[in-house]
């Protein structure tokens, strides 16, 4: 089987501070929104499978983990800075202990010839931000810019790939509205308020623009973008033009509310005809005035979605199951996502043709397996041939995309090691490195060894 990849392609793996760092109350770190809500009895059901207190304890094991990355030839590692660790109590409160910790971690990556790719915000909003209104408050734009400038000043000489935000559908929008249907959001503050949801979306877009502009002004010369969970939205019936229309509108709602502003400087049409009542006044003009071009878009791809037409709502779409779903082994154990490698090619092609980004980086792609409920501390499948099959099939689609002229510049598996997953605890294994949560022993899986050999052969 032949593949085509440029020699400078970014072969990496990813994770977030929120999902592996742990040390939730060490090193001067402030409370994240999750630290706060996980300790409130009325919200305990969101965290009944575990809290993000220790995770895989990357905070204390990062040198060991980076050594394993280097031994396996990893070219680049994507992680996030923990905003509540760096600014624990307010926008002007900078924690030097956190700056020192991240500088040491970044220096060690560079010593091992691993390129760092860092997210500014990956799900762990500081609780002080949420208590002041979160992203429903226009001051959020100023707070985010201040935080971004602190990070650029402290780490800009080491980090040449930056993302402003990861999956804001969840960490921002889903605090106030269920992104996959009506109902309360599944992230703090767990509210149900469409106006707050769409306002927060708009303000996060403005904050992204401000952070991109600040990076340009500070002159570090690296690349900056944003990471969105992107997947193709297929019509329930290809023979029904209404379903095709509905699928397009569903995509514009889910992904277009980020891609439109960030890549085109405008919201998609559905925001004018179905969602304007929930948006701030003059929202289109505010985005046009604030627009800052970015260097790449990051795509987190796990599986496809499906939609069909309805005239019961202004949106004119509703989610629906895969019309071809059946007992065919095509579904992940992880929250029922369909394993569909061809969808990765389809979404890369759609992004390229519709939004024309300079570069696309696949910032997450992975599969998870459920741990034994009777002994959840022990990892699954060290010899994980199912994951190897999954990775090979998706990487084949990457090669196809590049040969088609789509500017894909990198691929990051999710995840470098077993993770804490919001609402699911540490009960699903995504990692190339297996973690025993009783002993914190690290064991590279067969998939990491396979990936190592693949990287070597394609670099």
Secondary structure, DSSP 8 states (H G I E B T S, - for coil): ------TT-EEEEE--HHHHT--TTSTT---BHHHHHTTSGGGGGGGTT--TTSTT-HHHHHHHHHHHHHHTT--EEEEE--HHHHSSSSTT---HHHHHHHHHHHHHHHHTT-EEEEEEESS--BHHHHHTTGGGSTHHHHHHHHHHHHHHHHHTTT--EEEEEE-HHHHTGGGTS-TTSSS--SSTT----HHHHHHHHHHHHHHHHHHHHHHHHHT---EEEEEEE---EEES-TT-HHHHHHHHHHHHHHTHHHHIIIIISS--THHHHTSGGGS-TTHHHHHHHH----SEEEEE----EEEEE-SSSTT-EEE---TT-SSSS-B-SSTT-B--THHHHHHHHHHHHHH--S-EEEEE----EE--GGGTTS-S-SS-HHHHHHHHHHHHHHHHHHHTT--EEEEEEE-SB---BTTTBT-EE--SEEE-TTT--EEE-HHHHHHHHHHHHT-
